[in-house]
Amino acid sequence: MLIGLMGRMLEGQKLPVASIVLLQLVQAAANLMLPTVNAAIIDDGIVAGNAAVISRLGLVMAAVAALQAAAAIGAGYFAAVVAMRIGHRLRAETFARIQTLSSQDIAAFGTHSLTTRATNDAQQLQAFAVLAFTMLVAGPAMGVGGTVLALQQDVALSGVVIVIVPVLMLVMYGIVRRLVPLYREGQELLDRAGGILREQIIGAQAIRAFVRQDHEIRRFGRTNSSLTANNLQSALLVAGMLPLIMLVVNLSSVAVVWFGGHLIQAGDMNIGALTAFISYILQILLAIMMSMYVLMSAPRASVSAERIEAVLAAKSSVRDVPLQARDRPHGEMSPTAAEGLLEFHDVGFSYPGAEVPVLADISFAAVPGTTTAIVGSTGSGKSTLLNLVPRFLDSTHGRIKLGGTDIRELPLDALRASMSLVPQHAHLFTGTIADNLRMAAPRATDSELWHALETAQTMRFMAHLPLGLETPVGQGGTNLSGGQRQRLCVARALLRPAPLFLFDDSFSALDYDTDTRLRDALGAALAAAAVVVVAERISAVRNADRILVLDDGRIVAQGTHAELLQMSSTYREIADSQLALGGQQ
């Protein structure tokens, strides 16, 4: 998984990767040359008392050292560049894939998990790439080259290498094998901790209102303790690896000096050769340690690669029209969809594995120039029904048509461009009021923005904002009230000229007076469009041309307000709970 994902991320990076390989080979060759030159200085210069040899070989050694340093710096630079490009591409592709997923798919992953995958997991892979490109070529080259040159210096003494290398590899294998499940568990715990933290920040007011701070602290503390214990285990394994390796290194160095001293005493080995041999042994061990660091980070990177690959490989449950089947430019409105006639034909929707459908046998038509309202008790499927129209969810039974065309046959961009939606949760984005409004119409002028704001009945609070359209909006619009956010979302929807408007419980935070004025203004502004309104309050729909009453995912009655009061007990129950029927019907 890790190799496949990294290989795909390296597409188009052949030149910098080749530069890394070449520079690291030069670096390794220079490192391997230095002990040999140093041995010659000792044997042919110092021991022989030849100052000229010392000067000449000293200059060669300095040049080789400078070449090694330059190659290492160059390899490090290209490694950093390639790693940053990999991180950039991972984040970009993960974000792009998330944008294609349906609401159902995103819920399956979890919002915070997707955030962690696009940031923390991508960062883990980026860090692994830096380490791998810095050491992966140089390490093996130094290891193999050091072994060959050590054998060249003395075959008998090289037996130390034959003993220590398998021991080091066994230590590394045991530790890395234990790290993989720990890192996988750690990423899952990180997801859980982040999710709890996000809930607690968003729901801070509710937590304080019910005096549940201690409970939430304990809840977060349990997950935090589990995460800490997991990280401690993996950190101890990593920390224990270095002392074990250094123990083997030091013991091998003692063994080399001890055996080499006897060889020198017996006249079978020169002092310079022993010095070179010790240097090669250290280089071999350094190469193993470099490989160890790469392998040590590989388990965490492998887990991160699995998590990112799961997102990149995810197929949206809402399938778009294939590119070859599109006969219109990107984003262009379908001529049939532009007519705005919305039709449901025996539509049903069920979540995968659910025993009871959320919606069943839904049939109705929303005609241009009319308002169709949908009411029902909480959980009756009103918002789910509305989410089927822009295909945030796909119906599991029946057909939905827009302008006579099945919406599954329309490109998603064209389908969604032919309607304007005010979602149930009035969400605004970080920026200014103008930035948020221009999401619907990027080229809208200030006068058009003000006109939409006036229609949406925002002038009472907009008039008191010194910066007007340039007023900053916090993340999610938290610096505005619920009613202000709803009206700004309505204004944003009005800026898109569309034949179909969808309002998902978009007036719930408004007072009665503002609600009345807003509905009157919308009636005039959207007179030619097909309007579908989901509402909890009867007062918001009583003037609709047709009202659909949902109960347990089915339409149990439809008609005007007056008709439903006469023939629908479900509607009367809702009305009785909201209206004083003696005169306010």
C-alpha positions in Angstrom: 0.0 0.0 0.0 2.7 2.5 1.0 5.0 1.7 -2.0 2.1 1.8 -4.4 0.8 5.2 -3.1 4.3 6.7 -3.0 5.0 5.5 -6.5 1.9 7.1 -7.8 2.7 10.4 -6.0 6.1 10.4 -7.7 4.7 10.5 -11.2 6.2 13.4 -13.0 9.1 13.7 -10.5 11.7 11.6 -12.5 14.3 14.3 -12.8 14.5 15.3 -9.2 14.4 11.7 -8.0 17.2 10.8 -10.4 19.2 13.8 -9.1 18.7 12.5 -5.5 19.9 9.0 -6.5 23.0 10.3 -8.3 23.9 12.8 -5.6 23.5 10.2 -2.8 25.7 7.7 -4.8 28.3 10.4 -5.0 27.9 11.1 -1.3 28.3 7.4 -0.5 31.3 7.0 -2.8 33.0 9.9 -1.2 32.3 8.6 2.3 33.8 5.2 1.4 36.9 6.8 -0.2 37.8 8.8 2.9 38.9 5.9 5.2 41.1 4.5 2.3 42.8 7.9 1.9 43.2 8.2 5.6 44.8 4.7 5.8 47.3 5.7 3.1 48.2 8.9 5.0 48.9 6.8 8.1 50.9 4.0 6.5 52.6 5.9 3.6 52.9 9.3 5.3 53.0 9.2 9.1 54.6 5.8 9.6 57.0 6.3 6.7 57.8 9.9 7.8 57.0 11.2 4.3 55.6 14.8 4.7 55.0 15.2 0.9 52.6 12.2 0.9 50.8 13.6 3.9 50.3 17.0 2.2 49.3 15.6 -1.1 46.8 13.0 0.3 45.6 15.6 2.8 44.5 17.9 -0.1 42.8 14.9 -1.7 41.0 14.1 1.5 39.8 17.7 1.9 38.5 17.7 -1.7 36.7 14.4 -1.2 35.2 15.7 2.0 34.0 18.9 0.2 32.5 16.8 -2.6 30.7 14.6 0.0 29.3 17.7 1.8 28.1 19.3 -1.5 26.5 16.1 -2.6 24.8 15.6 0.8 23.4 19.2 0.7 22.2 18.8 -2.9 20.5 15.5 -2.2 18.9 16.9 0.9 17.5 19.9 -1.1 16.0 17.7 -3.8 14.7 15.3 -1.2 12.9 18.1 0.6 11.5 19.5 -2.7 10.1 16.1 -3.8 8.7 15.3 -0.3 6.9 18.7 -0.2 5.4 18.0 -3.6 4.2 14.6 -2.4 2.6 16.2 0.6 1.0 18.9 -1.6 -0.4 16.3 -4.0 -1.7 14.1 -1.2 -3.6 16.9 0.4 -4.9 18.2 -2.9 -6.1 14.7 -4.1 -7.6 13.8 -0.7 -9.5 17.1 -0.6 -10.7 16.7 -4.1 -11.9 13.2 -3.4 -13.8 14.3 -0.3 -15.6 16.9 -2.4 -16.9 14.1 -4.6 -18.3 12.0 -1.8 -22.0 12.1 -0.8 -23.2 13.1 2.6 -23.7 9.4 3.3 -20.1 8.6 2.4 -18.7 11.4 4.5 -20.7 10.3 7.5 -19.3 6.7 7.1 -15.7 8.0 7.3 -16.5 10.7 9.9 -15.8 14.4 9.5 -12.9 14.5 11.9 -11.3 11.4 10.5 -11.3 12.9 7.0 -9.7 16.0 8.4 -7.0 14.0 10.1 -6.4 12.0 7.0 -6.0 15.1 4.9 -3.6 16.8 7.3 -1.9 14.5 9.9 -1.7 11.4 7.7 -0.5 13.4 4.7 2.1 15.0 7.0 3.3 11.6 8.2 3.8 10.5 4.6 5.6 13.7 3.8 8.0 13.2 6.7 8.6 9.6 5.7 9.4 10.8 2.1 12.0 13.3 3.5 13.6 10.5 5.5 13.5 7.9 2.7 14.9 10.2 0.1 17.7 11.4 2.4 18.8 7.9 3.5 17.3 5.2 1.4 19.9 5.2 -1.4 22.9 6.4 0.7 22.3 3.8 3.4 22.4 0.6 1.2 25.3 2.1 -0.9 27.4 2.7 2.2 26.5 -0.7 3.6 27.4 -2.7 0.5 30.4 -0.6 -0.3 31.7 -0.7 3.3 31.3 -4.5 3.4 33.3 -4.9 0.1 36.1 -2.5 1.2 36.2 -4.1 4.7 36.7 -7.5 3.1 39.4 -5.9 0.9 41.3 -4.7 4.0 41.1 -8.0 5.9 38.9 -11.1 5.1 39.4 -12.8 8.5 38.6 -9.6 10.5 35.4 -9.2 8.4 33.9 -12.1 10.3 32.8 -9.5 12.8 30.6 -8.0 10.1 29.0 -11.4 9.4 28.0 -11.7 13.1 26.8 -8.2 13.9 24.7 -7.5 10.7 22.2 -10.4 11.3 22.0 -9.4 15.0 21.1 -5.8 14.1 18.6 -6.9 11.5 16.9 -9.2 14.0 16.6 -6.4 16.5 15.1 -4.0 13.9 12.7 -6.6 12.6 11.3 -7.4 16.1 10.8 -3.7 16.9 9.3 -2.7 13.6 6.9 -5.7 13.7 5.6 -4.5 17.1 5.3 -0.8 15.9 2.9 -1.4 13.0 -0.2 -2.3 15.1 0.7 0.3 17.7 0.8 3.1 15.1 -2.5 1.8 13.5 -4.1 2.0 16.9 -2.6 5.3 17.6 -4.0 6.9 14.5 -7.5 5.6 15.4 -7.1 7.0 18.9 -6.0 10.3 17.4 -9.2 10.4 15.3 -11.3 9.6 18.4 -9.6 12.3 20.5 -10.0 14.9 17.8 -13.6 14.0 17.3 -14.3 14.4 21.1 -12.4 17.7 21.2 -14.4 19.0 18.2 -17.7 18.0 19.8 -16.7 19.7 23.0 -15.7 23.0 21.4 -18.8 23.1 19.2 -21.1 22.1 22.0 -19.4 24.2 24.7 -22.5 26.1 25.6 -24.6 23.0 26.0 -21.9 21.4 28.2 -21.8 24.5 30.4 -25.6 24.9 30.5 -26.0 21.3 31.9 -22.9 21.6 34.1 -21.2 18.6 32.4 -17.7 20.0 32.2 -16.3 17.4 34.6 -18.0 14.6 32.7 -16.6 15.8 29.4 -13.2 16.3 30.9 -13.2 12.7 32.1 -14.5 11.5 28.7 -11.7 13.2 26.9 -9.3 12.2 29.6 -10.0 8.5 29.0 -9.3 8.7 25.3 -6.3 11.0 26.0 -4.8 8.5 28.4 -5.2 5.7 25.9 -3.5 7.8 23.2 -0.7 8.7 25.7 -0.2 5.0 26.6 -0.1 4.0 23.0 2.4 6.8 22.1 4.5 5.9 25.2 4.7 2.2 24.1 5.8 3.1 20.6 8.2 5.8 21.9 9.8 3.3 24.3 10.3 0.8 21.5 11.9 3.5 19.3 14.0 4.8 22.2 15.1 1.2 23.1 16.3 0.6 19.5 19.2 3.1 19.6 20.8 1.8 22.9 20.6 -1.7 21.6 22.2 -0.7 18.3 24.9 1.3 20.1 25.6 -1.7 22.3 26.2 -3.9 19.3 28.3 -1.1 17.7 30.5 -0.6 20.7 31.0 -4.4 21.2 31.9 -4.8 17.6 34.3 -1.9 17.8 36.0 -3.5 20.8 36.2 -6.8 19.0 37.7 -5.2 15.9 40.3 -3.4 17.9 41.1 -6.5 19.9 41.5 -8.8 17.0 43.1 -6.1 14.8 45.7 -5.4 17.6 46.7 -9.0 17.5 47.0 -9.0 13.7 49.2 -5.8 13.9 51.4 -7.4 16.6 51.8 -10.5 14.4 52.7 -8.3 11.4 49.7 -9.4 9.4 48.0 -6.0 9.3 49.1 -2.3 9.0 47.9 0.3 11.5 46.3 2.3 8.6 44.4 -0.7 7.4 43.0 -1.3 10.9 42.0 2.4 11.1 40.3 2.0 7.7 38.6 -1.2 8.7 37.2 0.4 11.9 35.9 3.3 9.8 34.2 0.8 7.4 32.7 -1.1 10.2 31.3 2.2 11.6 30.0 3.1 8.1 28.3 -0.3 7.8 26.7 0.3 11.2 25.7 3.8 10.2 24.1 2.5 7.0 22.1 0.0 9.1 21.1 2.8 11.5 20.0 4.9 8.6 17.9 2.1 7.2 16.6 1.6 10.8 15.3 5.1 10.9 13.6 4.6 7.6 12.1 1.3 8.7 11.1 2.8 12.0 9.0 5.5 10.4 7.7 3.1 7.7 5.0 1.5 10.0 3.4 4.9 10.8 3.7 5.9 7.2 2.2 2.6 6.1 -0.8 3.1 8.4 -1.3 6.7 7.1 -1.0 5.4 3.5 -3.8 2.9 4.2 -6.0 5.6 5.6 -5.4 8.0 2.8 -5.7 5.3 0.1 -9.1 4.3 1.6 -10.3 7.9 0.9 -8.8 8.1 -2.5 -10.2 4.7 -3.5 -13.7 5.6 -2.2 -16.4 5.7 -4.8 -19.2 8.1 -4.2 -22.6 6.5 -3.7 -23.9 9.3 -5.9 -22.5 8.6 -9.4 -22.0 11.4 -11.9 -22.8 11.2 -15.6 -19.7 9.8 -17.4 -17.7 12.5 -19.2 -18.2 10.9 -22.6 -21.9 11.1 -22.1 -22.0 14.8 -21.5 -23.0 16.8 -24.5 -22.8 20.2 -22.8 -19.9 22.3 -21.6 -18.9 21.9 -17.9 -21.5 23.5 -15.6 -23.9 24.5 -18.4 -27.5 24.2 -17.4 -29.5 21.5 -19.1 -32.3 23.0 -21.3 -34.8 20.6 -19.9 -33.7 21.2 -16.3 -34.1 24.9 -16.9 -37.9 24.5 -17.1 -38.0 23.8 -13.3 -40.7 21.2 -13.2 -39.8 18.8 -10.4 -41.5 15.4 -10.4 -41.2 12.5 -7.9 -42.4 9.1 -9.2 -42.8 6.4 -6.4 -39.5 7.5 -4.9 -38.0 5.6 -1.9 -34.8 5.9 0.1 -33.1 3.4 2.5 -29.8 3.5 4.1 -27.6 0.5 3.4 -28.5 -2.4 5.8 -31.6 -0.6 7.2 -34.6 -2.7 7.8 -37.1 0.2 7.4 -36.9 2.7 4.6 -36.6 6.4 5.4 -38.9 7.3 2.5 -41.4 5.2 0.5 -43.8 5.7 -2.4 -43.2 9.5 -2.7 -45.0 10.9 -5.7 -45.8 14.6 -6.4 -45.0 17.4 -8.8 -43.7 20.9 -8.0 -44.8 23.2 -10.9 -43.1 26.5 -11.8 -44.9 29.5 -10.4 -46.2 27.5 -7.4 -44.9 26.8 -3.9 -44.9 23.2 -2.6 -44.5 22.8 1.2 -43.5 19.7 3.1 -44.4 19.3 6.7 -44.3 16.5 9.2 -43.1 15.5 12.6 -39.4 15.3 13.4 -37.8 12.3 11.8 -40.5 11.9 9.1 -38.0 12.3 6.3 -38.6 15.9 5.2 -34.9 16.9 4.8 -34.0 13.5 3.4 -36.6 14.1 0.6 -35.2 17.5 -0.2 -31.6 16.2 -0.3 -32.6 13.7 -3.0 -33.2 16.6 -5.4 -29.6 17.9 -5.8 -28.5 14.3 -5.3 -26.7 14.8 -2.0 -28.3 11.4 -1.5 -29.5 9.1 -4.3 -32.9 7.5 -4.1 -33.0 3.7 -3.9 -36.4 3.4 -5.6 -38.4 5.3 -8.2 -37.4 8.2 -10.4 -37.0 12.0 -9.9 -37.3 14.2 -12.9 -36.4 17.8 -13.5 -37.8 19.4 -16.5 -38.9 16.0 -17.8 -35.4 14.5 -17.5 -34.3 11.9 -15.0 -31.8 13.7 -12.6 -29.5 10.7 -12.8 -29.0 11.5 -16.5 -27.9 15.1 -15.8 -24.3 15.9 -14.9 -24.2 16.8 -11.2 -22.8 20.3 -11.9 -25.6 21.0 -14.4 -28.2 19.6 -12.1 -27.1 21.7 -9.1 -26.7 24.8 -11.3 -30.3 24.6 -12.2 -31.5 25.1 -8.6 -30.8 27.2 -5.6 -30.7 25.8 -2.1 -30.9 27.2 1.4 -29.7 24.3 3.7 -31.2 23.3 7.0 -28.0 24.3 8.8 -27.3 27.9 7.9 -23.5 27.6 7.4 -21.3 30.6 6.5 -17.6 30.5 5.7 -14.7 32.5 7.0 -14.4 35.8 5.1 -16.7 38.7 4.7 -20.4 38.9 4.1 -19.7 39.8 0.4 -17.5 36.7 0.1 -20.2 34.5 1.4 -22.9 36.0 -0.9 -20.7 35.7 -4.0 -20.4 32.0 -3.5 -23.7 31.9 -5.4 -22.8 34.6 -7.9 -19.0 35.3 -8.1 -19.5 38.2 -10.5 -22.4 39.9 -8.6 -22.1 43.7 -8.1 -22.4 45.3 -4.8 -25.8 46.7 -5.8 -27.0 43.2 -6.6 -25.8 42.0 -3.2 -27.6 44.8 -1.4 -30.8 44.0 -3.4 -30.6 40.3 -2.3 -30.0 41.4 1.3 -33.0 43.7 1.2 -35.2 41.0 -0.1 -34.0 38.6 2.6 -35.0 41.2 5.2 -31.4 41.7 6.6 -31.4 45.5 6.5 -32.4 45.8 10.2 -29.0 44.4 11.3 -27.0 45.2 8.2 -27.7 48.9 8.7 -25.8 48.7 12.1 -22.7 47.1 10.6 -20.1 49.8 10.1 -18.2 47.8 7.5 -21.4 46.7 5.6 -20.6 44.0 3.0 -17.0 43.9 4.2 -18.0 42.8 7.7 -15.9 39.8 8.7 -17.7 36.5 9.2 -16.2 34.0 11.7 -15.9 30.3 10.9 -19.5 28.9 10.6 -20.9 32.4 11.1 -20.5 32.1 14.9 -20.3 35.9 15.3 -23.9 36.2 14.0 -27.2 35.1 15.4 -29.1 32.1 14.1 -31.7 34.3 12.4 -29.0 36.5 10.9 -27.3 33.5 9.4 -30.5 32.1 8.0 -31.3 35.4 6.3 -27.8 35.7 4.8 -28.2 32.2 3.5 -31.5 33.1 1.9 -29.9 36.2 0.3 -27.1 34.0 -1.0 -29.6 31.7 -2.6 -31.5 34.6 -4.2 -28.4 35.7 -6.1 -28.5 32.6 -8.2 -31.2 32.9 -10.9 -32.7 29.4 -11.0 -36.0 27.9 -12.0 -36.1 25.8 -8.8 -35.6 27.0 -5.2 -35.3 24.6 -2.2 -35.7 25.9 1.3 -34.9 23.3 4.0 -36.4 24.6 7.3 -34.8 28.0 6.5 -37.0 30.2 8.6 -37.0 28.4 12.0 -34.9 31.0 13.7 -36.9 34.0 12.6 -39.5 35.9 14.7 -43.1 35.9 13.4 -42.9 39.5 12.0 -39.6 38.9 10.1 -40.9 35.5 8.9 -44.0 37.1 7.5 -42.2 39.9 5.7 -39.6 37.5 4.3 -42.2 35.1 2.9 -44.1 38.0 1.3 -40.8 39.3 -0.3 -39.9 35.8 -1.5 -43.4 35.3 -3.0 -42.8 38.3 -5.2 -39.2 37.6 -6.0 -39.7 33.9 -6.9 -43.1 34.2 -8.6 -42.0 32.4 -11.7 -39.9 29.6 -10.0 -40.9 26.3 -8.6 -40.4 26.6 -4.9 -40.2 23.7 -2.4 -40.2 24.5 1.3 -39.6 22.2 4.2 -40.8 23.6 7.4 -41.7 22.7 11.0 -44.0 25.7 11.5 -47.5 25.7 10.0 -47.3 29.5 9.7 -44.5 29.2 7.2 -46.5 27.0 4.8 -50.1 27.9 5.3 -50.2 30.0 2.1 -48.4 27.4 -0.1 -50.2 26.2 -3.2 -49.8 22.6 -2.1 -48.8 21.1 1.3 -47.5 17.5 1.5 -47.8 15.8 4.9 -45.2 13.3 5.7 -45.5 10.6 8.4 -43.0 7.8 8.8 -41.5 8.5 5.4 -44.8 8.4 3.4 -47.1 11.1 2.1 -50.3 10.6 4.1 -52.1 13.7 2.8 -51.7 16.6 0.4 -53.7 19.7 -0.3 -54.0 23.4 0.7 -53.9 24.5 4.3 -57.7 24.7 4.5 -58.2 21.3 2.9 -55.8 19.6 5.1 -57.4 21.0 8.2 -60.6 19.3 7.1 -59.3 15.9 5.9 -55.9 15.2 7.6 -55.8 14.3 11.3 -51.9 14.3 11.2 -51.9 17.9 9.8 -54.5 18.9 12.4 -52.4 17.6 15.2 -49.4 19.6 14.0 -51.6 22.7 13.5 -53.2 22.3 16.9 -49.9 22.2 18.6 -48.8 25.5 16.9 -51.9 27.6 16.2 -54.9 28.7 18.1 -57.4 27.3 15.7 -60.2 29.5 16.9 -59.6 32.3 14.4 -55.9 31.9 13.3 -56.4 29.3 10.7 
